[in-house]
Amino acid sequence: MLWVYHFEVPLLKGCCVSVCIAFTSHYLSTIMDLHSRRIIGYSFSKKMATDLVLKTLESAVKNRTITGDLIIHTDLGSQYTSDDYNQRLTELHSGC
């Protein structure tokens, strides 16, 4: 089955995964540009929290210029539905 999507706006996917290092859990957060299939932002932390995904978002913004509308797909975990994260997304959208 082939899925073909045509978007006029950037489509990004946010993801967090748990990584075990020296018997301690750490978390890697990434944002992938689904058009180019490249990781454009990432952050690494010992805690799965809003701060982790905010740092990832800032990393992505530094690596990719946001010039208009934006679609971000996430798993809707608590860090992605937090007021701070949604406020930053609103700031990015209104600044375009």
C-alpha positions in Angstrom: 0.0 0.0 0.0 1.4 3.4 -0.9 0.4 6.5 1.0 1.0 9.8 -0.8 0.5 13.1 1.0 0.7 16.5 -0.4 1.1 19.3 2.1 1.7 22.9 1.5 3.0 23.4 5.1 5.9 21.7 6.9 4.9 18.4 8.5 6.9 17.5 11.6 6.8 14.5 13.9 7.8 14.7 17.6 8.9 11.6 19.4 10.4 10.6 22.7 12.2 7.3 23.4 13.7 5.8 26.6 17.4 4.9 26.4 19.1 2.8 29.1 22.7 3.9 29.8 24.7 2.3 32.6 21.5 0.9 34.1 19.9 4.4 34.2 17.0 5.5 32.1 17.4 8.6 29.9 15.1 10.1 27.3 15.8 11.2 23.8 13.3 13.6 22.2 13.4 14.2 18.4 11.6 16.2 15.8 11.7 14.8 12.3 10.8 16.7 9.1 8.5 14.1 7.4 9.2 15.6 4.0 13.0 15.3 4.0 12.9 12.4 6.6 15.7 14.2 8.6 15.9 14.8 12.3 15.9 18.6 12.6 15.8 18.9 16.4 16.8 16.7 19.4 17.4 16.8 23.1 18.5 14.3 25.7 17.6 14.3 29.4 17.3 12.1 32.5 13.6 13.2 32.9 10.7 12.9 30.6 9.2 16.4 31.1 8.0 19.4 29.2 11.5 21.0 29.4 12.8 18.1 27.3 10.4 18.6 24.4 10.7 22.4 24.6 14.5 22.1 24.1 13.8 19.8 21.2 11.4 22.3 19.7 13.9 25.1 20.1 16.6 22.9 18.5 14.3 22.3 15.5 13.5 26.0 15.1 17.2 26.8 15.0 17.8 24.2 12.3 14.7 24.9 10.1 13.2 28.3 9.4 9.5 28.4 10.1 8.0 30.7 7.5 4.3 29.9 7.7 1.8 27.3 9.0 3.2 24.2 10.6 1.8 20.8 11.4 3.3 18.9 14.3 2.2 15.3 15.0 2.9 13.9 18.5 1.6 11.0 20.6 -0.2 13.6 22.8 1.7 12.7 25.9 1.5 15.1 28.9 4.7 16.9 27.9 3.2 17.7 24.5 -0.2 18.8 25.8 1.3 21.1 28.5 0.4 24.8 28.6 4.1 25.8 28.1 4.6 23.7 25.0 1.3 24.9 23.5 2.1 28.5 24.3 5.5 28.1 22.5 3.8 26.6 19.4 1.4 29.6 19.4 4.3 32.0 19.6 5.9 30.3 16.7 2.8 30.4 14.6 2.0 34.1 15.4 5.6 35.1 14.6 5.4 33.7 11.1 
